[in-house]
């Protein structure tokens, strides 16, 4: 089954860095808040000696994120291009499923995550250093797994090689700086607005990756049983003169995986995903929950500032 394919745009370096950078900022900030809570609990409990096990767990989780990304990215480059596209398409669909679950789960569980982490750290301290290490590793590693899968799908869809990974690490570095600023009182942020805005961005990124995965399945012939699935829904290049390789075309394609000639199945998949996931996410995120995490009861300056920096929902 042949599918009309528009010429792929040359996605600019800045575009690739921007898309993955925002992903890194969002996911890195979520992980940063988790680490901030764990560190604050240890400091308040006068157990600074256990901080090294937290940092060891965080470091290993970050290392595994990079290894997982590189492993899948270079793994697909060693096989036939046709099968590589199929693998990338399947990986994209898996990534969308897991990221969607984590996004909706976090928006629902955010109200209790601080208390759960504090309770978990108290139990880990009574058990020993290994338990503290694994608590930090699993808490941050969960975000790392989500990020790795999302980044693999994103990197494949923009054909960005290692550039998206660099953008991801830059975004994570910015998230670390913001988290440190929050802890020491130099930064104030509206958590609800931040997570609502970046979460909405991730929904559209995931929708684009879903459309990319669908097209890969179509190209390989796995969806031939669906009548008319490969027919082009519209072609903006012909109707409006939309230039897929222009600066705006490369930005839309590089960040949101938008293309001017989608198939009907791609359109249906994209519209249904956004129409279902976005309202659920926004309702949970903005529907009266206090904040993504309760600020940690840490040293006096960190506690006071974080509480002031986190807006009240009254």
C-alpha positions as CSV (number, residue, x, y, z in Angstrom):
1,X,0.0,0.0,0.0
2,X,1.6,3.2,-1.1
3,X,1.2,6.4,0.9
4,X,1.9,9.8,-0.6
5,X,4.7,11.3,1.5
6,X,5.6,15.0,1.4
7,X,9.3,15.9,1.4
8,X,10.7,15.8,4.9
9,X,11.7,19.3,6.1
10,X,15.2,19.9,7.4
11,X,14.4,20.4,11.1
12,X,16.6,23.2,12.5
13,X,18.9,22.6,15.5
14,X,17.0,25.1,17.6
15,X,13.7,23.4,16.9
16,X,15.0,20.0,17.9
17,X,16.6,21.4,21.0
18,X,13.4,23.3,21.9
19,X,11.0,20.4,21.7
20,X,13.2,18.0,23.7
21,X,14.2,20.8,26.0
22,X,10.6,21.4,27.1
23,X,10.2,17.7,27.7
24,X,13.3,17.7,29.8
25,X,12.1,20.7,31.7
26,X,8.8,19.2,32.6
27,X,10.0,15.7,33.4
28,X,13.1,17.0,35.2
29,X,11.1,19.3,37.3
30,X,8.8,16.5,38.4
31,X,11.8,14.5,39.4
32,X,13.4,17.5,41.0
33,X,10.4,18.0,43.3
34,X,10.6,14.4,44.3
35,X,14.3,14.8,45.2
36,X,13.6,18.0,47.0
37,X,11.1,16.3,49.2
38,X,13.5,13.4,50.0
39,X,16.3,15.8,50.8
40,X,14.1,18.0,53.0
41,X,13.0,15.0,55.0
42,X,16.6,13.9,55.6
43,X,17.7,17.4,56.6
44,X,14.8,17.9,59.0
45,X,15.5,14.4,60.5
46,X,19.2,15.4,60.9
47,X,20.2,12.5,58.7
48,X,22.4,14.4,56.3
49,X,24.7,11.3,56.3
50,X,22.0,9.5,54.1
51,X,22.0,12.3,51.4
52,X,24.8,10.5,49.5
53,X,22.6,7.5,49.0
54,X,19.8,9.7,47.6
55,X,22.2,11.3,45.1
56,X,23.6,7.9,44.2
57,X,20.1,6.7,43.4
58,X,19.3,9.9,41.4
59,X,22.6,9.6,39.5
60,X,22.0,6.0,38.5
61,X,18.4,6.8,37.4
62,X,19.7,9.6,35.1
63,X,22.4,7.3,33.8
64,X,19.9,4.6,32.9
65,X,17.8,7.2,31.1
66,X,20.7,8.1,28.9
67,X,21.6,4.4,28.3
68,X,18.0,3.5,27.5
69,X,17.7,6.3,25.0
70,X,21.0,5.5,23.3
71,X,20.4,1.8,23.3
72,X,17.1,2.1,21.4
73,X,18.2,4.9,19.2
74,X,21.4,3.2,18.0
75,X,19.7,-0.2,18.1
76,X,17.2,0.8,15.4
77,X,20.1,2.2,13.2
78,X,21.7,-1.2,12.9
79,X,18.8,-2.9,11.3
80,X,17.2,-2.6,7.8
81,X,15.5,0.8,7.4
82,X,12.1,-0.8,6.7
83,X,12.2,-2.7,10.0
84,X,13.8,0.2,11.8
85,X,10.8,2.3,10.9
86,X,8.5,-0.5,12.1
87,X,10.4,-0.7,15.4
88,X,10.3,3.1,15.8
89,X,6.6,3.1,15.1
90,X,5.8,0.4,17.7
91,X,8.1,2.1,20.2
92,X,6.2,5.4,19.6
93,X,2.8,3.7,20.3
94,X,4.2,2.1,23.5
95,X,5.7,5.5,24.5
96,X,2.4,7.3,24.0
97,X,0.5,4.7,26.1
98,X,2.9,4.8,29.0
99,X,3.4,8.6,28.9
100,X,-0.4,9.1,28.8
101,X,-0.8,6.8,31.8
102,X,1.9,8.6,33.8
103,X,0.6,12.0,32.9
104,X,-3.0,11.2,34.1
105,X,-1.7,9.3,37.1
106,X,0.5,12.2,38.2
107,X,-2.3,14.7,37.9
108,X,-4.5,12.5,40.1
109,X,-1.9,11.3,42.6
110,X,-0.1,14.6,43.1
111,X,-2.1,15.5,46.2
112,X,-0.8,12.6,48.2
113,X,2.7,12.1,46.7
114,X,4.5,14.3,49.2
115,X,3.1,12.3,52.2
116,X,3.8,9.0,50.5
117,X,7.4,10.0,49.9
118,X,7.9,11.2,53.5
119,X,6.4,8.0,54.8
120,X,8.6,5.9,52.5
121,X,11.7,7.8,53.5
122,X,11.0,7.2,57.2
123,X,10.7,3.5,56.6
124,X,13.8,3.5,54.4
125,X,15.8,5.2,57.2
126,X,14.8,2.6,59.7
127,X,15.8,-0.2,57.2
128,X,19.2,1.1,56.1
129,X,21.2,2.9,53.4
130,X,20.3,0.4,50.6
131,X,16.6,1.2,51.2
132,X,17.2,4.9,50.9
133,X,19.1,4.4,47.7
134,X,16.4,2.3,46.1
135,X,13.7,4.7,47.2
136,X,15.4,7.6,45.5
137,X,16.3,5.4,42.4
138,X,12.8,4.1,41.9
139,X,11.1,7.5,42.6
140,X,13.3,9.3,40.0
141,X,13.6,6.2,37.8
142,X,9.9,6.2,37.2
143,X,10.2,9.6,35.7
144,X,13.3,8.5,33.8
145,X,11.5,5.6,32.2
146,X,8.6,7.8,31.1
147,X,11.1,10.4,29.7
148,X,13.2,7.8,27.9
149,X,10.2,6.3,26.1
150,X,8.8,9.7,25.2
151,X,12.2,10.9,23.9
152,X,12.7,7.8,21.8
153,X,9.4,8.4,20.0
154,X,10.1,12.1,19.7
155,X,13.7,11.7,18.4
156,X,12.6,9.1,15.8
157,X,9.7,11.4,14.6
158,X,12.1,14.3,14.0
159,X,15.0,12.2,12.8
160,X,17.2,14.1,15.2
161,X,20.0,11.7,16.1
162,X,21.6,12.8,19.4
163,X,20.4,16.4,19.2
164,X,17.1,15.7,21.0
165,X,19.1,14.0,23.8
166,X,21.2,17.2,24.2
167,X,18.1,19.3,24.3
168,X,16.7,16.9,26.9
169,X,19.8,17.3,29.1
170,X,19.6,21.1,28.8
171,X,16.0,21.0,29.9
172,X,16.9,18.8,32.8
173,X,19.7,21.2,33.8
174,X,17.3,24.1,33.8
175,X,14.8,22.1,35.9
176,X,17.6,21.3,38.4
177,X,18.4,25.0,38.6
178,X,14.8,25.9,39.2
179,X,14.4,23.2,41.9
180,X,17.5,24.4,43.7
181,X,16.2,27.9,43.6
182,X,12.9,26.8,45.0
183,X,14.6,25.0,47.9
184,X,16.8,27.9,48.9
185,X,14.1,30.5,48.3
186,X,15.5,32.3,45.2
187,X,12.6,31.2,42.9
188,X,8.9,31.2,43.3
189,X,6.6,29.3,40.9
190,X,2.9,28.6,40.5
191,X,3.0,24.8,40.4
192,X,-0.5,24.4,39.1
193,X,0.0,26.7,36.1
194,X,3.4,25.2,35.3
195,X,2.3,21.6,35.3
196,X,-1.0,22.4,33.5
197,X,0.9,24.3,30.7
198,X,3.7,21.8,30.3
199,X,1.3,18.9,30.6
200,X,-0.8,20.3,27.8
201,X,2.3,20.7,25.7
202,X,3.1,17.0,26.3
203,X,-0.4,16.0,25.3
204,X,0.1,17.6,21.8
205,X,3.6,16.1,21.5
206,X,2.3,12.7,22.4
207,X,-0.5,13.1,19.8
208,X,2.1,13.9,17.2
209,X,4.1,10.9,18.1
210,X,0.9,8.8,17.9
211,X,0.3,10.0,14.4
212,X,3.9,9.2,13.5
213,X,3.4,5.7,14.9
214,X,0.2,5.2,12.9
215,X,1.9,6.3,9.7
216,X,4.8,3.8,10.3
217,X,2.2,1.0,10.8
218,X,0.5,2.1,7.5
219,X,3.8,2.2,5.6
220,X,4.6,-1.4,6.8
221,X,1.2,-2.6,5.8
222,X,-0.1,-3.6,9.2
223,X,-3.2,-1.5,8.8
224,X,-4.3,-2.6,5.3
225,X,-7.3,-4.2,6.8
226,X,-8.8,-0.8,7.5
227,X,-10.6,0.5,4.4
228,X,-9.2,3.8,3.0
229,X,-6.8,4.2,5.9
230,X,-4.0,5.4,3.7
231,X,-6.0,8.0,1.8
232,X,-4.8,11.5,2.3
233,X,-7.2,13.5,4.4
234,X,-6.0,16.9,3.1
235,X,-2.9,18.5,1.6
236,X,-2.2,22.0,2.9
237,X,0.8,22.3,0.5
238,X,-1.5,22.1,-2.5
239,X,-4.5,24.0,-0.9
240,X,-2.7,26.9,0.8
241,X,0.9,26.8,-0.3
242,X,2.0,25.5,3.0
243,X,5.8,24.8,2.8
244,X,6.8,21.8,4.8
245,X,10.5,22.8,4.6
246,X,10.0,26.4,5.6
247,X,10.9,27.8,9.0
248,X,7.4,27.4,10.4
249,X,7.0,24.0,8.8
250,X,10.2,22.7,10.4
251,X,9.1,24.1,13.8
252,X,5.7,22.4,13.6
253,X,7.1,19.2,12.3
254,X,10.0,19.2,14.7
255,X,8.1,19.9,17.9
256,X,4.6,18.6,17.2
257,X,5.3,16.2,14.3
258,X,2.8,18.1,12.2
259,X,2.7,17.3,8.4
260,X,0.6,18.9,5.7
261,X,-0.5,15.7,4.1
262,X,-1.8,13.3,6.9
263,X,-3.8,10.2,6.1
264,X,-7.4,9.9,7.4
265,X,-6.3,7.4,10.1
266,X,-3.6,9.8,11.3
267,X,-6.1,12.6,11.6
268,X,-8.7,10.4,13.4
269,X,-6.0,9.1,15.8
270,X,-4.7,12.6,16.6
271,X,-8.1,14.2,17.1
272,X,-9.4,11.4,19.3
273,X,-6.3,11.4,21.4
274,X,-6.4,15.2,22.1
275,X,-10.2,15.2,22.5
276,X,-10.1,12.5,25.1
277,X,-6.8,13.0,27.0
278,X,-6.6,16.8,27.2
279,X,-9.9,17.4,28.9
280,X,-9.3,14.6,31.4
281,X,-5.8,15.9,32.2
282,X,-6.9,19.5,32.6
283,X,-9.9,18.5,34.7
284,X,-7.7,16.6,37.1
285,X,-4.9,19.2,37.1
286,X,-7.1,22.3,37.5
287,X,-10.1,20.8,39.2
288,X,-9.4,21.9,42.7
289,X,-6.4,19.9,43.7
290,X,-4.1,21.9,45.9
291,X,-0.7,21.5,44.0
292,X,1.4,18.8,42.4
293,X,3.2,18.2,45.6
294,X,3.0,19.5,49.1
295,X,6.1,21.5,49.8
296,X,8.6,19.7,52.0
297,X,9.0,20.5,55.7
298,X,12.7,21.3,55.2
299,X,15.1,23.8,56.8
300,X,13.4,27.1,57.8
301,X,14.4,29.1,54.8
302,X,13.3,26.4,52.3
303,X,10.1,25.7,54.1
304,X,8.9,29.2,54.3
305,X,9.9,30.1,50.8
306,X,8.4,27.1,49.2
307,X,5.1,27.6,51.0
308,X,5.0,31.2,49.9
309,X,6.0,30.3,46.4
310,X,3.2,27.8,46.0
311,X,-0.1,29.5,45.4
312,X,-3.1,28.9,47.4
313,X,-6.3,27.6,45.8
314,X,-8.6,29.4,48.1
